[in-house]
Amino acid sequence: MALNMTLNTLWETSLLSDDPWWLYLAYGAGWTISLAVASFALALTLGTIVGTLRTVDNKWIRGICEGWIELFRNIPLTVQIFIWYFVVPELIPPYKDWMIEADPVLSQKIDRLEEVAGKIFRIIEKEPAKKAKASTFLNYYLPTTQKLLDSYAEFEEAGVSGENLNQAKAKIQSTMDSIVAGFEHQLDELYRTDAMDIDSDIRVMETMLRRDTASVADDFGLNGSSAVQQRDE
């Protein structure tokens, strides 16, 4: 099972880490260059082999190579991605188990955890003073959640359907809603001071508006008392 979980990556590559920022740029650049070189080598090798075999006298081999070229040349990349991700897994069950999430509900909750964790990291990056308020999240919620999900992944990879494993997996699944709520609460706590400041600003503004409005009404006789006095006279 491929858990769609990158909380550990967020934790390790966030600016909360003690490692210098350029190290992550170098790491990403290394992966980019490695993938580019590997893709070039693979494409060159396959292209040379298929192109050469396309010229042989054997009509079967030549037909397969021509079909291969026409297949990848004439089908748009988006359609190829759709086929490999949605069509082929339905035809090959082992590939589906590796390619598709085994538990879409759990994956959706993990996606939510990633989203909330990312927002918390961005707030702390923008306002380092709030790091202390997120100490519970950083020192407990995040590492404990990562540990639980790593254990769940290990249980899935074990490939055994035993009572103990099933109970442990069920407990982790049932706890996910509470974990999501805990993450969201930690995010909400970071905005508490901002919410209090906004409330204070609104109260002050309302007081000033009432004062200014009353002053204008008195100056121009808009409060109704002047009109009544003139009518009585």
Residue pairs with C-beta under 8 A, 6 or more apart in sequence:
1 97
1 101
1 102
1 103
1 153
1 156
1 157
2 98
2 99
2 101
3 101
3 106
3 107
3 110
3 149
3 152
3 153
3 156
4 101
4 107
4 110
4 111
5 110
5 113
5 114
5 146
5 149
5 153
6 114
7 110
7 113
7 114
7 117
7 142
7 145
7 146
7 149
8 146
10 114
10 117
10 118
10 121
11 17
11 117
11 142
11 143
11 146
13 24
14 121
14 125
15 21
15 121
15 125
16 121
16 124
16 125
16 131
16 138
50 65
50 68
50 69
51 65
53 61
53 62
53 64
53 65
54 62
54 65
54 66
54 69
55 62
56 62
72 80
75 83
85 99
88 95
89 95
89 96
89 99
89 100
90 96
101 107
102 156
103 173
105 173
106 152
106 173
106 176
109 176
109 177
109 179
109 180
110 149
110 176
112 180
112 183
113 145
113 179
113 180
113 183
116 180
116 183
116 184
116 186
116 187
117 142
117 183
119 187
120 134
120 137
120 183
120 186
120 187
120 190
123 130
123 134
123 187
123 190
124 130
124 131
124 134
124 190
130 190
131 138
133 189
133 190
134 186
134 189
134 190
136 186
137 183
137 186
141 179
141 182
141 183
141 186
145 179
145 183
148 172
148 175
148 179
149 172
151 168
151 172
152 169
152 172
152 173
155 165
155 168
155 169
156 169
158 165
214 223
216 222
217 223
221 227
